Amino acid sequence: MTIPIRNTVFDKIKEAGSLTDIELYKILTKEGFGMPEDKFNKILLDLEILGLIKVSWITKDERRIEVFIVKEEVDEVDEQNKEMIEKDYEASFPGFEK
């Protein structure tokens, strides 16, 4: 079973963390994943739409590609509510002692 080229491209971006589209294209070509420029751009667009990468223009002809990192904020009130609900649920069983 072959791995889709989109997964390979994403893995290369994830390994590097941040690189330009020219560097990425050279890496892929060097490893035998040569492709037309329009297909390369389509793969980048697909990954950006999926929310996996962020593409921004550096110059007129060069783009910066980065892995998109989602930072989840922890709401302390929600955490306290979850703990209370769990404690109340556990305490609702007869013979339960903690």
C-alpha positions in Angstrom: 0.0 0.0 0.0 1.4 3.4 -1.0 1.4 6.5 1.1 -0.4 9.4 -0.6 2.0 12.2 -1.6 0.1 14.7 0.6 1.1 12.7 3.7 4.7 12.6 2.5 4.7 16.4 1.9 3.2 17.0 5.4 5.8 14.7 7.0 8.7 16.7 5.4 7.2 20.0 6.6 6.7 18.6 10.1 10.3 17.3 10.2 11.6 20.7 9.2 9.1 22.7 11.3 9.4 25.7 9.0 10.9 26.1 5.5 10.3 27.8 2.2 8.4 26.3 -0.7 11.6 26.2 -2.8 13.4 24.3 -0.1 10.5 21.8 0.2 10.3 21.3 -3.5 14.1 20.6 -3.7 13.8 18.1 -0.8 10.9 16.3 -2.5 12.7 16.2 -5.9 15.9 14.9 -4.3 14.0 12.1 -2.6 12.3 11.1 -5.9 8.9 12.8 -5.4 9.2 15.1 -8.4 5.9 16.6 -9.5 4.6 19.5 -11.6 4.4 22.9 -9.8 0.6 23.0 -10.1 0.2 19.7 -8.3 2.7 20.9 -5.6 0.6 24.0 -5.1 -2.6 22.0 -4.9 -1.1 19.8 -2.2 0.0 22.8 -0.2 -3.5 24.3 -0.6 -5.2 21.1 0.5 -3.0 20.9 3.6 -3.7 24.5 4.5 -7.4 24.0 4.1 -7.2 21.0 6.4 -5.6 23.3 8.9 -2.4 21.3 9.1 0.0 24.0 7.7 0.2 27.7 7.4 1.5 29.3 4.2 2.5 32.9 4.0 4.3 35.0 1.4 7.9 36.1 2.1 8.7 37.7 -1.2 6.9 37.8 -4.6 8.2 34.4 -5.5 8.8 32.7 -2.2 6.5 31.3 0.5 7.1 30.3 4.1 5.5 27.0 5.1 5.0 26.2 8.8 3.2 23.4 10.7 0.1 24.9 12.2 0.1 24.4 16.0 -3.2 24.7 17.9 -2.8 25.8 21.5 -5.7 24.8 23.6 -6.5 27.0 26.5 -7.6 25.3 29.7 -10.5 26.9 31.4 -10.1 26.6 35.1 -13.8 26.9 35.9 -14.6 24.1 33.4 -12.0 21.9 35.0 -13.3 22.5 38.5 -16.9 21.8 37.2 -15.7 18.5 35.7 -14.0 17.4 38.9 -17.1 18.2 41.0 -19.4 16.3 38.6 -17.1 13.3 38.8 -17.0 13.5 42.6 -20.8 13.8 42.8 -21.2 10.9 40.4 -18.8 8.7 42.3 -20.5 9.7 45.6 -23.9 8.7 44.3 -23.0 5.0 44.5 -23.8 3.4 47.9 -20.8 2.2 49.9 -18.4 4.4 48.0 -15.8 6.0 50.2 -12.9 8.1 49.1 
